[in-house]
């Protein structure tokens, strides 16, 4: 049929739109079919949560599908609850409540048990070290289309009170297969599932024990029951397998009865971490943290940790990096009727790469902390690790727990771009000379939250120019530095530091001894804001600054802080700069400091052009002694000092010492509502540098004593 261009375009759009609609509808039907199919297999709320998370993430922008998923979840919860109630009913009552299709399945299960119509497939468990096969798990495969999986068999055997028949058949069948086909298993272990609460007859028990003892070196019994055993029952099981020399494994760890308490009670040889904890683990920090804790516990107690149900490359990499010893899952190898000799070469190489990635970290003595993880420093010491790397899993919060009396020789680094919080809880960190204890990478925004007593030895906290550090919490921090060049919080002498926002409510103590350095700041400067908290400085060296910049301009804001301590420097300042200008804003704070040296100021700059200093609603008790210096000033430049509603007490002495303002006589000094008590002991003629025209004094008390004489 011939059509015009316009009509064709209209028909094309109509037909194309219709086809797209049909295509979308078909996709939704397939999507819902998969969702409902997986819901049918769900037995616990933990499994339900994983299914909901999986399918919700695939249709985040489709409100209708999301609503159907929510409805399906509610129905499944009701079904789980009903099954739980059903399990508590007497057998006859439970059977009476079955649907017609379930009755057919019940009859089919009875037929399978009577004829022992069960096959077994074997899924390998693989070493993470080299990809070699460590063992196999024997998995039941009913010879039935009506009851295709073990779940059906266990469900109806339980209803009939015949779980002991399944238990006996499983042991008998698998052990006979091992006995008759030893060469097929290549000497590897075989894991056999067991339901601990089932009771075999004396005759059945004798047969199973005889076979188990014959193959005790290769058989591992998996305990799969989802209910907690009484102490006497557990003791009987442990003693039975111990006497036979048979190892045991805890299956489905992380669900049901599997918790740390029971793990301590069982103390198995193997722990199989349940699939529900491993599904999409690479995207779930809470799962990673929990699984890491399980694996660490296993290793500390000489238990082999097995990751069960690994289905993707991402899951495989993650569990290997977390330290799992064995892997079992469809990704490495599916179950097969005959035990496979080895898994695919490609998967082996992939596992080796992931293992090497883990070993490289250990070789470099690096531990990568997960988001939301609580890192115990004593564990890092035990594993001989020296670097705690934060941020490899993206932003978040990491808590580091230690003991300030134990030197860990561990330092912390963040990855580039990390945005999050690092909580220091009673830690003691250290690093080699010229390296920081906490090294924040470029383009990062880090909150360092202090809890308890924390100590940094031989290195401080590096904050590059492109990053920001916020110091928070109510704990204390002590930084001890001893090197040719040093910095406490900030950056080295050749660089600027990033924004420093210091608002912790505890005490920050900085102890230094070296040639050149800064307590808080850097060589080339940057923004510093101090609010709240107590700061105590004890600094010794040739050239040094308490807070500010050594060589360039300094900008410092101080609010509601208590500052105390002493400095012994050839050239230095408490707040300010050595060679650059400075701008200081000090509000509602207390400063009690003593400074001595050759060329010194307390607040201001030694050789910079200007010092702009606002001191208001504060108290300052400053002691200074040196060859040449001034208490508050740009010693060789322009001083702009404004003091309001404050108390000043200055005691200074030395060959050439001034109180307020520098030696250039380029000073602008305003005192409003100030109580000033100044005592100078010096050979310099102060009148020469204190032109009354440069002073404005309003509503206050001003007392000056020069070389023992009071001056007006």
C-alpha positions in Angstrom: 0.0 0.0 0.0 1.3 3.4 -0.9 1.1 6.1 1.8 2.1 9.7 2.0 5.1 10.8 4.1 3.0 12.5 6.7 0.7 9.5 7.1 3.6 7.1 7.2 5.2 9.1 10.0 2.0 9.0 12.0 1.5 5.3 11.4 5.1 4.6 12.3 4.8 6.5 15.5 1.6 4.7 16.3 2.9 1.2 15.5 6.2 1.9 17.1 4.5 3.2 20.3 2.3 0.1 20.4 5.2 -2.3 20.0 7.1 -0.5 22.7 4.1 -0.8 25.0 3.8 -4.5 24.3 7.5 -4.9 24.8 7.4 -3.1 28.1 4.4 -5.2 29.2 6.2 -8.4 28.3 9.2 -7.3 30.2 7.1 -6.5 33.3 5.4 -9.9 33.1 8.8 -11.7 32.9 10.0 -9.5 35.8 7.0 -10.3 38.0 7.2 -14.0 37.1 10.8 -14.1 38.3 9.9 -12.2 41.5 7.0 -14.6 42.4 9.2 -17.6 41.6 11.8 -16.5 44.0 9.2 -15.7 46.7 8.0 -19.3 46.5 11.4 -20.4 47.7 11.6 -18.0 50.6 11.5 -19.6 54.1 12.8 -16.9 56.4 12.3 -13.1 56.7 16.1 -12.7 56.0 15.7 -14.4 52.7 12.6 -12.3 51.9 14.6 -9.1 52.6 17.3 -10.1 50.1 14.7 -10.9 47.4 12.9 -7.6 48.0 16.1 -5.6 47.9 17.1 -7.4 44.7 13.9 -6.7 42.8 13.3 -3.2 44.2 16.7 -2.0 43.0 15.6 -3.1 39.4 12.5 -1.0 39.3 13.2 2.1 41.4 11.5 4.4 38.9 8.3 2.3 38.4 5.8 3.1 41.2 3.4 0.4 40.1 6.0 -2.4 40.1 7.2 -1.1 43.5 3.7 -1.4 44.9 3.3 -4.9 43.6 6.6 -5.9 45.2 5.4 -4.4 48.5 2.2 -6.4 48.3 4.1 -9.6 47.4 6.3 -9.0 50.4 3.3 -8.7 52.8 1.8 -11.9 51.4 5.1 -13.7 51.8 5.4 -12.6 55.4 1.9 -14.0 56.1 3.0 -17.3 54.5 6.2 -17.5 56.5 4.1 -16.9 59.7 1.6 -19.5 58.7 4.3 -22.0 58.0 5.8 -21.3 61.4 2.5 -21.9 63.1 2.0 -25.0 61.0 5.2 -26.5 62.2 4.0 -26.4 65.8 0.8 -28.3 65.0 0.4 -32.1 65.5 1.3 -34.1 62.4 -2.3 -35.2 61.7 -3.6 -31.6 62.0 -0.8 -30.3 59.7 -1.6 -32.9 57.1 -5.3 -32.0 57.3 -4.6 -28.4 56.5 -2.7 -29.2 53.2 -4.1 -28.2 49.9 -4.8 -30.8 47.2 -1.5 -30.1 45.3 0.4 -30.3 48.6 -1.2 -33.7 49.3 0.1 -34.9 46.0 3.5 -33.7 46.9 3.2 -35.4 50.3 2.4 -38.7 48.6 5.2 -38.2 46.2 7.7 -37.6 49.1 6.5 -40.8 50.8 7.0 -42.8 47.5 10.6 -41.3 47.2 11.4 -42.3 50.7 10.1 -45.8 50.4 12.1 -46.4 47.3 15.1 -44.4 48.4 14.8 -42.6 45.1 17.5 -40.0 45.7 20.5 -39.0 43.6 23.3 -36.7 44.8 25.2 -34.0 43.0 28.5 -32.7 44.2 29.5 -29.1 44.4 33.2 -28.2 44.9 34.5 -26.0 47.7 37.5 -24.1 46.4 40.6 -22.8 48.1 40.9 -19.1 47.8 44.7 -19.3 47.8 45.1 -21.1 44.5 41.6 -22.1 43.1 42.2 -25.8 43.9 39.4 -28.0 45.0 39.4 -28.5 48.8 36.2 -30.6 49.2 32.7 -31.3 47.9 29.2 -31.0 49.3 26.8 -33.8 48.6 23.5 -32.2 47.5 20.3 -34.3 47.4 18.5 -34.5 44.0 15.1 -36.3 44.3 14.1 -38.5 41.3 10.9 -36.7 40.8 9.3 -33.9 38.7 6.6 -33.2 41.3 9.1 -32.7 44.2 12.2 -31.4 42.3 14.2 -30.0 45.2 15.3 -31.0 48.7 13.1 -28.3 50.2 9.9 -30.2 49.3 11.3 -33.4 50.7 12.3 -31.9 54.0 9.0 -30.1 54.3 6.8 -33.1 53.9 9.1 -35.5 55.7 8.8 -33.1 58.7 5.0 -33.1 58.4 5.0 -36.9 58.4 7.5 -37.0 61.3 9.9 -38.9 59.0 13.0 -36.6 59.1 15.0 -39.5 60.6 14.3 -41.5 57.3 15.9 -38.6 55.3 18.8 -38.4 57.7 19.5 -42.1 57.5 19.1 -42.2 53.7 21.4 -39.3 53.2 24.2 -40.8 55.3 23.8 -44.2 53.9 23.7 -43.1 50.3 26.6 -40.7 50.3 28.9 -42.8 52.5 28.3 -45.8 50.2 29.1 -43.6 47.2 32.4 -42.6 48.9 33.1 -46.2 49.8 32.6 -47.5 46.3 34.1 -44.5 44.3 37.1 -43.3 46.3 39.1 -42.4 43.2 36.4 -40.0 42.0 36.8 -37.8 45.1 40.6 -37.6 44.7 41.1 -37.8 48.5 39.1 -34.6 49.1 36.7 -34.2 51.9 32.9 -34.7 51.4 30.4 -32.6 53.4 27.2 -34.4 54.3 24.1 -32.5 55.6 22.7 -33.6 58.9 19.7 -32.5 61.0 21.0 -32.8 64.6 17.6 -33.2 66.3 16.7 -36.3 64.3 17.0 -39.6 66.2 18.1 -42.7 64.3 17.2 -46.2 65.5 20.0 -48.2 67.2 20.4 -50.3 64.1 20.6 -47.3 61.8 23.0 -45.6 64.2 25.3 -48.5 64.2 25.4 -48.6 60.3 26.1 -44.9 60.0 28.8 -44.9 62.8 30.6 -47.8 61.1 30.7 -46.0 57.8 31.6 -42.7 59.3 34.5 -44.2 61.2 35.7 -45.9 58.0 35.8 -42.5 56.3 36.4 -40.2 59.2 39.4 -38.5 57.6 37.4 -37.4 54.5 33.9 -36.8 55.8 32.6 -33.6 57.3 29.1 -33.4 58.9 27.2 -30.2 58.2 24.7 -29.3 61.0 21.8 -27.6 59.3 19.1 -27.4 61.9 17.4 -24.0 62.3 16.7 -24.4 66.0 18.9 -24.2 69.1 19.9 -27.4 70.8 19.9 -27.9 74.5 23.2 -28.3 76.2 22.9 -32.0 76.8 21.9 -32.6 73.1 24.8 -30.5 71.9 27.3 -32.3 74.2 26.1 -35.6 72.9 26.6 -34.6 69.3 30.0 -33.1 69.8 31.2 -36.1 71.8 29.8 -38.6 69.2 31.6 -37.0 66.3 34.8 -36.3 68.3 35.0 -39.9 69.3 34.7 -40.9 65.6 37.3 -38.4 64.5 34.8 -36.7 62.3 34.9 -32.9 61.7 31.8 -30.8 61.9 30.6 -27.7 60.0 28.0 -25.1 60.9 25.8 -24.4 57.9 23.9 -21.3 57.0 25.8 -19.2 59.5 24.2 -15.8 59.9 20.6 -17.1 60.0 18.4 -18.9 62.4 20.2 -20.4 65.4 23.6 -19.5 64.0 25.0 -16.8 66.3 28.3 -16.1 68.1 27.0 -17.7 71.2 26.2 -21.0 69.5 29.4 -20.8 67.5 31.3 -20.7 70.8 29.2 -23.7 72.0 29.8 -25.8 68.9 33.4 -24.7 68.1 33.2 -26.4 64.7 36.0 -27.0 62.3 34.2 -25.1 59.5 31.7 -22.2 59.3 29.7 -21.8 56.2 28.6 -18.2 55.8 25.0 -18.1 54.5 24.2 -16.8 51.0 21.9 -14.2 52.4 25.0 -12.4 53.9 26.9 -12.6 50.6 24.3 -11.5 48.1 25.4 -8.2 46.6 27.9 -7.8 49.5 30.0 -5.5 47.4 27.2 -2.9 47.7 26.3 -3.4 51.3 28.7 -2.1 54.0 26.8 -3.7 56.8 27.1 -7.1 55.3 30.8 -6.6 54.6 31.4 -5.6 58.2 29.4 -8.5 59.6 31.1 -11.0 57.3 34.6 -9.6 58.1 33.8 -10.0 61.8 32.7 -13.6 61.2 35.9 -14.4 59.3 38.1 -12.7 61.8 36.5 -14.7 64.6 37.0 -17.9 62.7 40.7 -17.2 62.1 41.2 -16.3 65.7 39.8 -19.6 66.8 41.4 -21.8 64.0 38.1 -22.3 62.2 38.0 -22.5 58.4 35.6 -19.8 57.0 33.7 -20.8 53.9 31.6 -18.3 51.8 28.6 -20.2 50.5 26.4 -19.3 47.5 28.8 -17.0 45.6 27.2 -16.2 42.3 29.0 -13.2 40.8 32.6 -12.0 40.2 31.9 -9.0 42.5 30.8 -11.3 45.4 33.8 -13.5 44.8 36.3 -10.6 44.9 34.7 -9.2 48.0 34.8 -12.4 50.1 38.3 -13.1 49.1 39.4 -9.6 50.1 37.6 -10.1 53.4 39.7 -13.2 54.0 37.4 -16.2 53.3 39.3 -19.5 53.1 37.0 -21.4 50.9 34.4 -20.6 48.2 31.3 -22.5 47.2 28.8 -21.3 44.6 27.6 -21.4 41.1 30.1 -18.8 40.0 33.1 -21.1 40.8 31.3 -24.3 39.9 27.7 -25.6 39.9 26.8 -29.0 41.4 27.3 -32.0 39.1 26.5 -35.7 39.2 30.2 -36.5 39.1 32.8 -34.7 41.2 34.7 -32.3 39.0 38.5 -32.6 39.0 39.1 -28.9 38.8 37.2 -25.6 38.2 37.7 -23.6 35.0 41.1 -22.1 34.4 39.6 -18.6 33.9 38.0 -18.7 37.4 41.2 -20.0 38.9 43.1 -17.1 37.4 40.5 -14.7 38.6 40.7 -16.0 42.1 44.4 -15.8 42.1 44.2 -12.1 41.1 41.8 -11.3 43.9 44.0 -13.3 46.4 47.1 -11.4 45.1 45.2 -8.1 45.7 44.6 -9.2 49.3 48.2 -10.4 49.7 49.6 -7.1 48.2 47.7 -5.2 50.9 49.1 -7.5 53.6 52.5 -7.3 52.0 52.4 -3.6 52.2 51.0 -4.1 55.7 47.8 -2.3 54.8 44.3 -3.0 56.1 41.4 -1.5 54.2 38.6 -0.5 56.5 35.0 -0.8 55.4 32.4 1.8 55.7 30.7 1.7 59.2 33.4 -0.7 60.4 34.8 -0.7 63.9 38.5 -1.5 63.6 40.3 -2.9 66.6 43.9 -1.8 66.6 45.1 -4.9 68.5 43.9 -7.1 65.6 46.1 -5.0 63.2 49.0 -5.5 65.6 48.4 -9.2 65.7 48.5 -9.4 61.8 51.6 -7.1 61.7 49.8 -4.4 59.8 51.0 -0.8 59.9 48.6 1.2 57.7 44.8 1.5 58.1 43.4 2.7 54.8 40.0 4.4 55.0 37.6 5.1 52.1 38.2 2.3 49.6 34.5 1.5 49.9 33.4 5.1 49.5 32.2 7.6 52.1 31.0 6.7 55.5 32.1 6.4 59.1 35.0 4.3 60.5 35.6 3.8 64.2 39.1 3.0 65.3 39.4 1.5 68.8 42.6 1.1 70.7 44.4 1.6 74.0 46.5 4.7 74.5 49.0 2.8 76.6 49.9 0.4 73.8 52.0 1.7 70.9 50.6 0.2 67.8 53.0 1.5 65.1 49.9 1.9 63.0 49.0 5.1 61.0 45.9 6.0 59.1 45.5 7.1 55.5 42.4 8.0 53.5 41.9 7.5 49.8 41.5 10.5 47.5 38.1 12.1 47.6 37.0 10.4 50.8 34.2 12.2 52.6 33.3 10.8 56.0 34.1 10.5 59.6 36.9 8.8 61.4 36.2 8.2 65.1 39.3 7.8 67.3 38.5 5.9 70.4 41.4 5.8 72.8 44.0 5.1 70.1 47.7 5.5 69.9 49.1 5.9 66.4 52.7 6.4 65.2 54.7 6.6 62.0 58.2 6.8 60.7 60.0 10.2 60.8 58.7 12.9 58.4 55.4 11.0 57.9 52.1 11.8 59.4 50.1 9.6 61.8 46.9 10.5 59.9 47.3 11.4 56.3 44.3 12.8 54.6 44.3 12.5 50.8 43.5 15.2 48.3 39.9 16.4 47.7 38.7 15.0 50.9 36.4 16.2 53.7 37.1 14.4 56.9 35.6 14.8 60.3 37.9 13.4 63.0 35.8 12.7 66.1 37.7 12.2 69.3 36.6 9.9 72.1 38.7 9.2 75.2 42.4 9.7 75.2 44.2 9.7 71.9 48.0 10.0 71.2 49.9 10.6 68.0 53.6 9.9 68.2 56.3 11.1 65.8 53.7 12.5 63.3 50.7 14.7 63.2 47.7 15.1 60.9 48.3 16.1 57.3 45.6 18.1 55.5 46.5 19.0 51.9 45.3 22.3 50.5 42.4 20.7 48.5 41.0 19.0 51.6 39.1 20.0 54.8 39.5 18.7 58.3 36.9 19.1 61.1 38.1 18.1 64.5 35.1 17.2 66.7 34.1 15.1 69.7 34.7 15.5 73.4 37.9 13.4 73.8 41.5 14.5 74.1 44.3 14.5 71.6 48.0 14.6 72.3 50.5 15.0 69.5 54.2 14.4 70.2 56.7 15.5 67.5 60.4 15.3 67.3 62.1 16.0 64.0 64.0 18.4 61.9 60.8 19.7 60.4 57.3 19.0 61.9 53.7 19.9 62.0 50.9 18.9 64.4 47.7 19.5 62.4 48.1 21.0 58.9 50.9 20.4 56.4 54.6 20.6 55.9 56.8 23.6 55.4 56.7 23.5 51.6 52.9 23.5 51.2 49.6 25.2 52.2 47.1 23.3 54.3 43.4 22.8 53.7 40.6 24.3 55.8 41.1 23.4 59.5 37.9 23.6 61.5 38.8 22.7 65.1 35.8 22.5 67.3 36.4 19.5 69.6 35.4 20.1 73.2 38.3 18.2 74.8 41.9 19.1 75.1 44.5 19.2 72.3 48.0 19.0 73.5 50.9 19.6 71.1 54.5 18.8 72.2 57.3 19.6 69.7 61.0 19.5 69.5 62.8 20.3 66.2 64.4 22.8 64.0 61.4 24.3 62.1 57.7 23.7 62.5 54.2 24.6 63.4 51.7 23.2 66.0 48.6 24.0 64.0 49.0 25.2 60.4 51.8 24.8 57.8 54.7 26.5 56.1 52.6 28.4 53.5 49.4 29.0 55.4 45.7 28.4 55.0 42.4 28.9 56.8 42.3 28.0 60.5 39.1 28.2 62.6 39.3 27.2 66.3 36.1 27.1 68.3 35.6 25.5 71.8 38.1 23.2 73.3 41.3 23.6 75.2 44.7 23.8 73.6 48.1 23.4 75.3 51.4 24.0 73.5 54.9 23.0 74.6 57.2 23.8 71.7 61.0 23.9 71.4 63.2 24.6 68.4 64.8 27.2 66.1 61.9 28.6 64.1 58.3 27.9 65.1 54.7 29.0 65.1 52.1 27.7 67.6 49.1 28.4 65.3 49.5 29.9 61.8 52.0 29.9 59.0 55.8 29.9 59.1 56.7 31.6 55.8 53.6 33.0 54.3 50.4 34.9 55.5 48.4 33.5 58.3 44.6 33.8 58.9 43.4 32.5 62.3 40.0 32.7 63.9 39.6 31.8 67.6 36.3 31.6 69.5 35.6 30.3 73.0 38.9 28.5 73.5 41.3 28.1 76.3 44.9 28.5 75.1 47.9 27.7 77.4 51.5 26.6 77.4 55.0 27.7 76.6 57.3 28.2 73.7 61.1 28.2 73.6 62.1 29.3 70.1 65.0 31.2 68.6 62.4 32.8 66.3 58.7 32.4 66.7 55.1 33.4 67.6 52.2 31.8 69.4 49.6 33.0 66.9 50.7 34.4 63.5 53.6 34.1 61.2 57.4 34.4 61.0 57.8 35.9 57.5 54.2 36.6 56.4 51.5 39.0 57.4 48.8 37.8 59.7 45.1 38.3 60.5 44.0 37.2 63.9 40.4 37.3 65.3 40.2 36.2 68.9 36.8 36.2 70.7 35.6 35.0 74.1 38.9 33.1 74.8 41.6 32.8 77.4 45.3 32.9 76.5 47.9 32.1 79.1 51.3 31.7 77.4 55.0 32.2 78.1 57.4 32.7 75.2 61.2 33.1 75.2 63.8 33.3 72.4 65.9 35.6 70.3 63.3 37.2 68.0 59.8 36.6 69.2 56.2 37.9 69.4 53.3 36.4 71.2 50.5 37.4 68.8 51.6 38.7 65.4 54.4 38.4 62.9 58.2 38.7 63.1 59.1 39.9 59.7 55.7 40.3 57.9 54.3 43.6 56.6 51.2 43.7 58.6 49.4 42.3 61.6 45.7 42.8 61.9 44.6 41.6 65.4 41.2 41.8 67.0 41.0 40.7 70.6 37.6 41.0 72.2 35.7 39.7 75.2 38.8 37.7 76.1 41.6 37.5 78.7 45.3 37.3 77.8 48.1 36.7 80.3 51.3 36.8 78.2 54.9 36.4 79.4 57.8 37.1 77.0 61.5 37.2 77.3 63.9 37.6 74.4 66.6 39.7 72.8 64.2 41.4 70.4 60.5 41.2 70.3 57.0 42.6 71.0 54.1 41.0 72.8 51.4 41.9 70.2 52.6 43.3 67.0 54.0 43.2 63.5 57.5 43.5 64.8 58.9 45.2 61.8 55.7 46.3 60.0 52.3 47.9 60.4 50.3 46.8 63.5 46.6 47.2 63.6 45.4 46.1 67.0 41.9 46.4 68.4 41.1 45.2 71.9 37.6 45.5 73.3 36.0 44.3 76.6 39.1 42.4 77.5 41.8 41.9 80.2 45.5 42.2 79.2 48.3 41.3 81.6 51.7 41.4 80.0 55.1 40.8 81.6 58.0 41.1 79.2 61.7 41.4 79.5 64.8 41.5 77.3 67.4 43.6 75.6 65.0 45.2 73.1 61.4 44.5 73.9 58.1 46.3 73.3 54.6 45.7 74.7 52.1 46.7 72.0 53.1 47.5 68.4 56.3 47.1 66.5 59.6 48.9 66.0 58.4 50.7 62.8 56.2 53.0 64.9 53.5 52.3 62.2 51.0 51.3 64.8 47.2 51.7 65.2 46.2 50.6 68.6 42.6 50.9 69.9 41.7 49.8 73.5 38.0 50.0 74.4 36.8 48.9 77.9 40.1 47.2 78.5 41.9 46.5 81.7 45.6 46.5 80.8 48.5 45.8 83.2 51.9 45.9 81.4 55.3 45.4 83.0 58.4 45.8 80.8 62.0 45.3 81.7 64.2 46.3 78.8 67.0 48.6 77.6 65.1 49.9 74.6 63.5 53.4 74.9 59.9 52.5 74.6 58.8 56.1 74.3 60.5 56.2 70.9 58.1 53.6 69.6 54.9 54.6 71.5 53.6 57.8 69.9 50.5 58.7 71.8 48.8 59.7 68.5 48.8 56.0 67.6 46.8 55.0 70.7 43.1 55.3 71.3 42.1 54.3 74.8 38.4 54.5 75.9 36.8 53.6 79.2 39.3 51.3 80.8 42.3 50.9 83.0 45.8 51.2 81.5 48.8 50.6 83.8 52.4 50.6 82.4 55.5 49.9 84.4 58.8 50.3 82.6 61.9 49.0 84.3 60.2 49.3 87.7 58.8 52.8 87.1 55.2 53.6 86.6 54.4 55.6 83.4 51.2 57.5 82.6 
